[in-house]
Amino acid sequence: GWRFWEVGNEVYGAWESDRHGAWGSGLAGNAHDPVTYATNAAAFISKMKAVDPQIQVGVPVVLGGLDGGKTPDDFCMAVCTPSQAVPSRAGGSHYGWNPVVLFRLSQYGARPDFLAFHYYPQQPGTENDALLLADSAAWPLWASELREQISGYWAAADGSSIGLAATEINSVTGNPGKQTTGLVN
């Protein structure tokens, strides 16, 4: 009866627990690493779809950087390395979280149903209604950027049916003020 699943929560970020590669964990790979994530996500997607082909499975992506993945984004700079670079259909090779995850999942034949992103435009204590409302103008740019990355790094046939989902969004990441419960949010 559960239709939507997301594989991991902000697993690219050092603030999330990831025991891959830790001594005694029994988990191979490296923590917060896009190759390790894609390898495990592919297995998860395959097993979940075998149980229920109707479910929708999403993978986390990063909105930061907006350079098409040409450089590692702010979140995976410590683990995204040039040795992980993947080819872009537009030429060159890139090694940010999104390019590596999309390309590897495509290679493994594990098509996600949607890309899941999280967004918090303001920092606690700096809430501003006018800025929050103005921020909504960026959503079409982000959708376009993610679509560009899907078409650039999804090595399988057609990735146009991969959806986009904002699965976590709020005005601030924590310590919310009155704006969080206001209509502007």
N, C-alpha and C positions, 0 to 999 in steps of 0.2 A: 503493500500500500504506500510505500514511500517512493515518490517519483523523481525527486531531484537530489543529487549527491554531489558533493564537492570533495575532491581528493586533497586533503590538507588545508590548513589555514595559514596563509601568509608564510609558507614554508621557506620562502626565499629570505626571510628576515631573521637576523640573529636573536631577536627577542622571543622567537618561538623555539620550543624545545625540539631538538632533532638529535637523536642518538646514533645516527648512521656513522659508522667508523669509530665510535667510542669503544674503548676497551671493555670487554665483557657484555656488550649489548647484543652481540650476535647479528648485528646489522652491517652489511657490507656497504661500501661507498663512503661519501663524505657528507657531513652535515651541511644543509642549506645549499647544496650543489645541484644545478639544473640537470646534469646527466644522471646523477643518482635519483633525483626526483622523477625524471621522465621514465627511467627504467622501471621503477616501482609503480608509478602511475599506470603505465601500460599494462602491467600484470593485473592491477586492481580493476582497470576498465574492462579488460577481457573477462575476468572472473565475475564481475558484477553483471555484465551483459549476458553471460551464460546462464545466470540465475533468472534474470528478468530482462529480456531484450527491449522492453518498453521504458525502462528507466532512462533518465538523462544524467550524464556524468560530466562535471565541469572540472577544469584545472585552473589554479590561480595564475594570474599574470600581473605584471607591474605596469603602471601608467607613467612612472617617472622616466625622465630622460627625453622621451619623444623624439629620438633620433633614428627610429627604425631599427634599433638594436645594434647600431654600428659600434657602440662602446658598451661596457658593462654598466648597468643602471646602478643607482646609489645603493640598492639593497643587496646586490650580490657581488660587489666589488672585491670582497675578500676571497670568494671562491670561483667566480667566473674568470677564466684565464684564456689567453689566446690559443692555448692548446685544445680548447673545446670549440673553437670557431667552427661555424657551419656555413655552407654556401648560401648566398642569397640569389634568387632568380634574377635580380637586377644587377648582379655582379658583386664581386668582393666576398668577404667572409666576415661574420659578426659573432660575438660571443656574449651578448647580454642574456638575461634570464629568458625572455620570451622567444628569441630566435632559437636558442638551444633546445628549450622544451618543445616548441612546435615542431622543429625539424626532427628531433629524436622520436617523438610520438608518431610522426608521420612514417618514419623509417620502420618503426615497430608495428605499423598497421593499427594503431590504437587512436582512433579519431574521437576527440572529446566532443560532446554535444554543445558545450559552451565554454567560453573563457570567462572566468570569474575575477572581477577586480573590486578592490575596496577603495573608498575615497573619504578623506576627512580634510576639507579645505582650510580649516583654521586651527590654531593652537589654543589650548585652554587659557582662558583669561584674556584672549584677544578677539573675542567674538564681535562681529560687526555685521548688522543686518544688511546694509547696502552692499558690502563686499560679498557676502554669501549669495545674495540674489544675482549679482553681476557674474559670479563664478559659473552660473549655469550656462553661460554662453560657450564655455569650453567643451561641453559634452559632445557636440558634433565633431570637433577636432579629435577628441580621444577615440571616438568610434571609428573615424577615418584612419587614424594611426593604427589601431588594432587590426582593422581590415587589411591595411597595407602590410602589416606584419604577417597576417595569416597568408595572404597571397604571396609574400616574399619568401617565407620559410616553410610553409606547408608543402613538403616535397611530393605528397601523394597527389592524385588527380585533382579534385576540386575541393577547396576548403570553404567555399562560399556559404555552405549550409551550417557552418559552425557559428553558434549564436554568441551574443555578448550579454553578460549579466552583471549588474552591480549588486553583489550579494552582501555587502556591508557598506553602509554609508551613513554619515552623520556630520554635523557641523564641526565637531571636535572629537579627538581620540579618547579623551578621558576628562574627568573633573568637569562635567558639563554644567553650564550655567542656564539661566532661564531661556536662552535662545533655543536650546535643544527641545523644549516642549512648546515652543511658539510656532505659529503658522509659517513663519519664514523658513524654518528648518524643513 
